[in-house]
């Protein structure tokens, strides 16, 4: 697990980050597999 996974997850769960912000963290702070665990959706590389 990435060292920033829990941080990103907590930001998302506290409504501090949108799904798009979590998507932007992929390959920087979290992995594609970890993305699925946060918003519960498959990762799609698209801009918001």
Biopython code that builds the backbone (N, CA, C, O; Angstrom):
import numpy as np
from Bio.PDB.StructureBuilder import StructureBuilder

atoms = [
    (1, "UNK", "N", (0.843, -1.181, 0.000)),
    (1, "UNK", "CA", (0.000, 0.000, 0.000)),
    (1, "UNK", "C", (0.889, 1.246, 0.000)),
    (1, "UNK", "O", (1.905, 1.296, 0.692)),
    (2, "UNK", "N", (0.496, 2.231, -0.773)),
    (2, "UNK", "CA", (1.244, 3.481, -0.855)),
    (2, "UNK", "C", (1.253, 4.190, 0.491)),
    (2, "UNK", "O", (0.320, 4.064, 1.284)),
    (3, "UNK", "N", (2.322, 4.934, 0.734)),
    (3, "UNK", "CA", (2.413, 5.624, 2.016)),
    (3, "UNK", "C", (1.355, 6.720, 2.155)),
    (3, "UNK", "O", (1.046, 7.126, 3.275)),
    (4, "UNK", "N", (0.800, 7.202, 1.060)),
    (4, "UNK", "CA", (-0.209, 8.267, 1.112)),
    (4, "UNK", "C", (-1.645, 7.773, 0.939)),
    (4, "UNK", "O", (-2.575, 8.578, 0.898)),
    (5, "UNK", "N", (-1.831, 6.455, 0.837)),
    (5, "UNK", "CA", (-3.182, 5.927, 0.616)),
    (5, "UNK", "C", (-4.156, 6.375, 1.701)),
    (5, "UNK", "O", (-5.231, 6.891, 1.392)),
    (6, "UNK", "N", (-3.796, 6.186, 2.957)),
    (6, "UNK", "CA", (-4.703, 6.540, 4.062)),
    (6, "UNK", "C", (-4.994, 8.036, 4.080)),
    (6, "UNK", "O", (-6.108, 8.450, 4.402)),
    (7, "UNK", "N", (-4.006, 8.839, 3.737)),
    (7, "UNK", "CA", (-4.189, 10.293, 3.698)),
    (7, "UNK", "C", (-5.199, 10.669, 2.617)),
    (7, "UNK", "O", (-6.127, 11.438, 2.867)),
    (8, "UNK", "N", (-5.016, 10.125, 1.416)),
    (8, "UNK", "CA", (-5.935, 10.420, 0.310)),
    (8, "UNK", "C", (-7.339, 9.930, 0.651)),
    (8, "UNK", "O", (-8.319, 10.637, 0.413)),
    (9, "UNK", "N", (-7.440, 8.736, 1.202)),
    (9, "UNK", "CA", (-8.744, 8.172, 1.572)),
    (9, "UNK", "C", (-9.440, 9.042, 2.615)),
    (9, "UNK", "O", (-10.644, 9.282, 2.522)),
    (10, "UNK", "N", (-8.687, 9.514, 3.602)),
    (10, "UNK", "CA", (-9.302, 10.341, 4.646)),
    (10, "UNK", "C", (-9.745, 11.692, 4.083)),
    (10, "UNK", "O", (-10.791, 12.206, 4.477)),
    (11, "UNK", "N", (-8.967, 12.272, 3.170)),
    (11, "UNK", "CA", (-9.371, 13.532, 2.535)),
    (11, "UNK", "C", (-10.676, 13.340, 1.760)),
    (11, "UNK", "O", (-11.574, 14.179, 1.826)),
    (12, "UNK", "N", (-10.771, 12.232, 1.028)),
    (12, "UNK", "CA", (-11.974, 11.955, 0.232)),
    (12, "UNK", "C", (-13.180, 11.712, 1.145)),
    (12, "UNK", "O", (-14.262, 12.250, 0.909)),
    (13, "UNK", "N", (-12.989, 10.909, 2.174)),
    (13, "UNK", "CA", (-14.098, 10.589, 3.083)),
    (13, "UNK", "C", (-14.573, 11.796, 3.876)),
    (13, "UNK", "O", (-15.731, 11.843, 4.291)),
    (14, "UNK", "N", (-13.701, 12.769, 4.093)),
    (14, "UNK", "CA", (-14.067, 13.991, 4.815)),
    (14, "UNK", "C", (-14.612, 15.071, 3.868)),
    (14, "UNK", "O", (-14.838, 16.210, 4.274)),
    (15, "UNK", "N", (-14.817, 14.694, 2.609)),
    (15, "UNK", "CA", (-15.303, 15.618, 1.575)),
    (15, "UNK", "C", (-14.363, 16.795, 1.341)),
    (15, "UNK", "O", (-14.796, 17.868, 0.921)),
    (16, "UNK", "N", (-13.077, 16.592, 1.613)),
    (16, "UNK", "CA", (-12.083, 17.621, 1.324)),
    (16, "UNK", "C", (-11.570, 17.483, -0.106)),
    (16, "UNK", "O", (-11.130, 18.458, -0.714)),
    (17, "UNK", "N", (-11.631, 16.270, -0.631)),
    (17, "UNK", "CA", (-11.208, 15.989, -2.003)),
    (17, "UNK", "C", (-12.378, 15.405, -2.779)),
    (17, "UNK", "O", (-13.160, 14.618, -2.247)),
    (18, "UNK", "N", (-12.488, 15.801, -4.051)),
    (18, "UNK", "CA", (-13.489, 15.222, -4.951)),
    (18, "UNK", "C", (-12.920, 13.947, -5.570)),
    (18, "UNK", "O", (-11.739, 13.635, -5.409)),
    (19, "UNK", "N", (-13.770, 13.226, -6.272)),
    (19, "UNK", "CA", (-13.304, 12.033, -6.984)),
    (19, "UNK", "C", (-12.244, 12.409, -8.013)),
    (19, "UNK", "O", (-11.284, 11.667, -8.217)),
    (20, "UNK", "N", (-12.415, 13.549, -8.654)),
    (20, "UNK", "CA", (-11.428, 14.012, -9.629)),
    (20, "UNK", "C", (-10.069, 14.278, -9.003)),
    (20, "UNK", "O", (-9.035, 14.016, -9.618)),
    (21, "UNK", "N", (-10.069, 14.790, -7.801)),
    (21, "UNK", "CA", (-8.809, 15.047, -7.103)),
    (21, "UNK", "C", (-8.125, 13.734, -6.749)),
    (21, "UNK", "O", (-6.901, 13.622, -6.829)),
    (22, "UNK", "N", (-8.921, 12.740, -6.356)),
    (22, "UNK", "CA", (-8.353, 11.421, -6.068)),
    (22, "UNK", "C", (-7.787, 10.829, -7.352)),
    (22, "UNK", "O", (-6.706, 10.239, -7.343)),
    (23, "UNK", "N", (-8.515, 10.985, -8.457)),
    (23, "UNK", "CA", (-8.043, 10.494, -9.760)),
    (23, "UNK", "C", (-6.706, 11.137, -10.119)),
    (23, "UNK", "O", (-5.816, 10.471, -10.648)),
    (24, "UNK", "N", (-6.565, 12.423, -9.834)),
    (24, "UNK", "CA", (-5.310, 13.121, -10.138)),
    (24, "UNK", "C", (-4.156, 12.638, -9.272)),
    (24, "UNK", "O", (-2.995, 12.835, -9.632)),
    (25, "UNK", "N", (-4.449, 12.017, -8.148)),
    (25, "UNK", "CA", (-3.405, 11.506, -7.257)),
    (25, "UNK", "C", (-2.841, 10.166, -7.731)),
    (25, "UNK", "O", (-1.799, 9.725, -7.246)),
    (26, "UNK", "N", (-3.524, 9.519, -8.676)),
    (26, "UNK", "CA", (-3.049, 8.232, -9.190)),
    (26, "UNK", "C", (-1.708, 8.433, -9.889)),
    (26, "UNK", "O", (-1.528, 9.375, -10.660)),
    (27, "UNK", "N", (-0.787, 7.544, -9.610)),
    (27, "UNK", "CA", (0.585, 7.557, -10.115)),
    (27, "UNK", "C", (1.437, 8.649, -9.483)),
    (27, "UNK", "O", (2.619, 8.770, -9.803)),
    (28, "UNK", "N", (0.860, 9.438, -8.596)),
    (28, "UNK", "CA", (1.635, 10.417, -7.837)),
    (28, "UNK", "C", (1.653, 10.010, -6.372)),
    (28, "UNK", "O", (2.716, 9.874, -5.766)),
    (29, "UNK", "N", (0.462, 9.817, -5.809)),
    (29, "UNK", "CA", (0.331, 9.476, -4.392)),
    (29, "UNK", "C", (-0.217, 8.072, -4.179)),
    (29, "UNK", "O", (0.120, 7.424, -3.188)),
    (30, "UNK", "N", (-1.059, 7.590, -5.094)),
    (30, "UNK", "CA", (-1.690, 6.270, -4.954)),
    (30, "UNK", "C", (-1.592, 5.510, -6.273)),
    (30, "UNK", "O", (-1.244, 6.074, -7.310)),
    (31, "UNK", "N", (-1.906, 4.224, -6.210)),
    (31, "UNK", "CA", (-1.903, 3.392, -7.410)),
    (31, "UNK", "C", (-3.306, 3.303, -7.997)),
    (31, "UNK", "O", (-4.283, 3.707, -7.367)),
    (32, "UNK", "N", (-3.391, 2.770, -9.207)),
    (32, "UNK", "CA", (-4.694, 2.554, -9.854)),
    (32, "UNK", "C", (-5.547, 1.612, -9.003)),
    (32, "UNK", "O", (-6.744, 1.846, -8.835)),
    (33, "UNK", "N", (-4.944, 0.548, -8.464)),
    (33, "UNK", "CA", (-5.685, -0.398, -7.629)),
    (33, "UNK", "C", (-6.213, 0.264, -6.363)),
    (33, "UNK", "O", (-7.315, -0.048, -5.911)),
    (34, "UNK", "N", (-5.443, 1.161, -5.800)),
    (34, "UNK", "CA", (-5.888, 1.855, -4.590)),
    (34, "UNK", "C", (-7.021, 2.828, -4.895)),
    (34, "UNK", "O", (-7.880, 3.062, -4.045)),
    (35, "UNK", "N", (-7.032, 3.393, -6.095)),
    (35, "UNK", "CA", (-8.121, 4.288, -6.490)),
    (35, "UNK", "C", (-9.467, 3.584, -6.325)),
    (35, "UNK", "O", (-10.417, 4.171, -5.806)),
    (36, "UNK", "N", (-9.547, 2.341, -6.761)),
    (36, "UNK", "CA", (-10.788, 1.570, -6.672)),
    (36, "UNK", "C", (-11.283, 1.475, -5.231)),
    (36, "UNK", "O", (-12.491, 1.445, -4.994)),
    (37, "UNK", "N", (-10.379, 1.429, -4.285)),
    (37, "UNK", "CA", (-10.744, 1.280, -2.872)),
    (37, "UNK", "C", (-11.247, 2.581, -2.252)),
    (37, "UNK", "O", (-11.848, 2.550, -1.178)),
    (38, "UNK", "N", (-11.019, 3.703, -2.890)),
    (38, "UNK", "CA", (-11.422, 4.986, -2.292)),
    (38, "UNK", "C", (-12.832, 5.384, -2.745)),
    (38, "UNK", "O", (-13.741, 5.385, -1.915)),
    (39, "UNK", "N", (-13.059, 5.724, -4.025)),
    (39, "UNK", "CA", (-14.437, 6.050, -4.405)),
    (39, "UNK", "C", (-15.274, 4.823, -4.774)),
    (39, "UNK", "O", (-16.486, 4.929, -4.958)),
    (40, "UNK", "N", (-14.627, 3.661, -4.881)),
    (40, "UNK", "CA", (-15.370, 2.442, -5.219)),
    (40, "UNK", "C", (-15.706, 2.326, -6.686)),
    (40, "UNK", "O", (-16.632, 1.607, -7.060)),
    (41, "UNK", "N", (-14.961, 3.026, -7.520)),
    (41, "UNK", "CA", (-15.190, 3.000, -8.968)),
    (41, "UNK", "C", (-13.895, 2.626, -9.665)),
    (41, "UNK", "O", (-12.808, 2.798, -9.115)),
    (42, "UNK", "N", (-14.022, 2.115, -10.881)),
    (42, "UNK", "CA", (-12.855, 1.809, -11.699)),
    (42, "UNK", "C", (-12.172, 3.108, -12.091)),
    (42, "UNK", "O", (-12.827, 4.131, -12.289)),
    (43, "UNK", "N", (-10.860, 3.058, -12.200)),
    (43, "UNK", "CA", (-10.086, 4.239, -12.603)),
    (43, "UNK", "C", (-10.223, 4.466, -14.089)),
    (43, "UNK", "O", (-10.013, 3.552, -14.886)),
    (44, "UNK", "N", (-10.573, 5.677, -14.462)),
    (44, "UNK", "CA", (-10.575, 6.112, -15.853)),
    (44, "UNK", "C", (-9.769, 7.388, -15.902)),
    (44, "UNK", "O", (-10.031, 8.319, -15.140)),
    (45, "UNK", "N", (-8.812, 7.444, -16.768)),
    (45, "UNK", "CA", (-7.963, 8.641, -16.878)),
    (45, "UNK", "C", (-8.696, 9.692, -17.682)),
    (45, "UNK", "O", (-8.575, 9.743, -18.906)),
    (46, "UNK", "N", (-9.451, 10.526, -17.003)),
    (46, "UNK", "CA", (-10.160, 11.613, -17.668)),
    (46, "UNK", "C", (-10.028, 12.862, -16.820)),
    (46, "UNK", "O", (-9.812, 12.787, -15.611)),
    (47, "UNK", "N", (-10.157, 13.990, -17.453)),
    (47, "UNK", "CA", (-10.049, 15.258, -16.736)),
    (47, "UNK", "C", (-11.429, 15.741, -16.341)),
    (47, "UNK", "O", (-12.409, 15.572, -17.067)),
    (48, "UNK", "N", (-11.473, 16.353, -15.156)),
    (48, "UNK", "CA", (-12.736, 16.875, -14.657)),
    (48, "UNK", "C", (-12.834, 18.354, -14.884)),
    (48, "UNK", "O", (-13.838, 18.968, -14.523)),
]
sb = StructureBuilder()
sb.init_structure("model")
sb.init_model(0)
sb.init_chain("A")
sb.init_seg("    ")
for serial, (resi, resn, name, xyz) in enumerate(atoms, 1):
    if name == "N":
        sb.init_residue(resn, " ", resi, " ")
    sb.init_atom(name, np.array(xyz, "f"), 0.0, 1.0, " ", f" {name:<3s}", serial, name[0])
structure = sb.get_structure()
